[in-house]
Amino acid sequence: MLKIQTLSSGSAGNITYVGNTTTGILVDVGLPLSLTLKLMAQANIDPHSITGLVITHEHSDHIKGVADFVTQFNVPIYCHQRFVQILRRSLKLPPHHFIATESNFIINDINVNCFTVPHDSLFCLGYTFQCGDATVGIATDIGQMTDIILNNLAACQIVVLESNHDIQKLMANPKYPDWLKRRILGNRGHLSNLECGRTIAKLYQANVSQVILAHLSEKNNTPTLAYQTVKQYLLTQGIVEGKDIFIDVALQSQIGNYYCLE
């Protein structure tokens, strides 16, 4: 059995829960501890049940509350050995909080696999989690879709996937300077709604059944716009949302729908 639920998703902070009756994992803790605990309580997740943290990358919207959480609850951070020093410097935590891993490792009874994601950070990882026949995946902060990402997500039944911005809305935003627009649109920036739709069409061919749109920009996107863009693109490919594949949208500082795979 495997459960997955977004607790917060967006440019202001990201947290996702993956677990079962014996193991609890948080992917990123990008909100202050007080808000993190409030969201966990709303989702009926006991912070003492968390057995490990995994981090996608060192940007503040993914690590803001990590140090306080691991210090208060004495939870280890599982981190690929190539990135332990980078993460230690970012979090300013002593080494005993970290468990260095390879690309594949185990947290209790959940098999974890990490893979590289192109983003303008010192490191950025996506993850898949497998227990028995159930597999879920998380990939956000994606500058461009790659075969590595697709091949890893193709093994999942449920995928949390970035749908960061609407290109036209971003380009028309007068508060975003040209350099920032180029960064977001670049191959180490963020995945647009349209590119997310294109990716989902490929994941559908691999039998992914549920996708949760994630990491939406509050300035250059809306949940409705992300959903409708993806839905309309899928229709052009003969894929009907709600019949062939299901699309959900994760929100900022609001717990998402709860999914359980047996």
Secondary structure, 3 states (H helix, E strand, C coil): CEEEEEEECCCCCCEEEEECCCCEEEECCCCCHHHHHHHHHHCCCCHHHCCEEECCECCHHHHCCHHHHHHHHCCCEEEECCCHHHHHHHHCCCHHHEEEECCEEEECCEEEEEEECCCCCCCEEEEEEEECCEEEEEECCCCCCCHHHHHHHCCCCEEEEECCECHHHHHCCCCCCHHHHHHHHCCCCCCEHHHHHHHHHHHHHCCCCEEEEECCCCCCCCHHHHHHHHHHHHHHCCCCECCCEEEEECECCECCCCEEEC
